[in-house]
Amino acid sequence: MGAIIELVGVVFTLLWLVVLADVLVSWVMSPYHEVRRFLDSVVQPLLNPIRRLVPPVGGLDLSPLVLLIALDLVRRLLVGVLVGLS
């Protein structure tokens, strides 16, 4: 069971880093750059439902922050359930 818990942690950490990288490269890279297009293709499907619920505040898109918090909460919940099963 410990290997599954580790795998869940690694997957959620990688996803968290991809979201963070997408936010950072969006400030400096063209939307047509291959790296940015790849990151957007992974992150945008996760952000779109959040954007429908959380409007921009003062022109600032807070949906990536909400996604990062949600990813951490889901990871903690999932790991807690898996620890409880073992």
N, C-alpha and C positions, 0 to 999 in steps of 0.2 A: 504494500500500500504506500510505503514511503516513496517509491519511484514515481507513482502516479501523482502524488502530492508535489514532488519536485517538478514533474513535467508540467503540471498546471501552473506552478509558479513561474517557470521559464516561459511558457506560452504567453501568459498575461504580462510578464515583464517585457517581452519582445514587442507585443502589441502596444504597450504603453510607450515604449521607445519609438515605435513607428509613428504614433500620433504626435509625439513631441517633435520628432524630426520633420514631419509634415508641416507643423506650425512654423518651425524655424526656417525651413527652406522656402515657405510661402512668402517670407519677408524679403528674400534675396534672389530667388530664382524666377526666371520667366515661367509662366504657366505651361509653356510648350516644351520645357526641358524634360528629357526622358526620366530623370530621377524624380522630378516633381510629379510628373504624370503617373508614374508607378505608385508613389506614396499616396497621391490623391485617389487612385483607383482602389486602394486598400481602405483608406480612412473615410472617404466621402460617404459610402453606404452606411457607415456607423454614425456619422454626423447629421445626415439629412433628417432622420426622425427627431433628433434633439433640436435641430434648428426650427422645426415646426412648433415645438413647445416653448423654446427659450428665444425670445426676440433679442436682436442686438441692443446693447445698452450704450447709448452715446456713440453709436457707430462701431462699437467693439463687439466682435463675435465671441461670445463666451461658451459656445457649444464645445470646443475642444477641452476646455477646463471641466465642463460637466461630464464629458466622456471619460476623461482621465480619472475623475472621482468615482464615476460609475464602474469603471474597470477595476479599480482598487477594491470597491465594495463587493463586487461579484467575486473577485479572486478570494477575498477574505471569507466570504460566505461559503464558497465552494470548498476551500481548504478546510474550513471548520466542519463541514458536513463529512468530508473524507476522513478527517481525524476522528470524528465521532463514530464512523463506521469501523475503524480499525481497532 
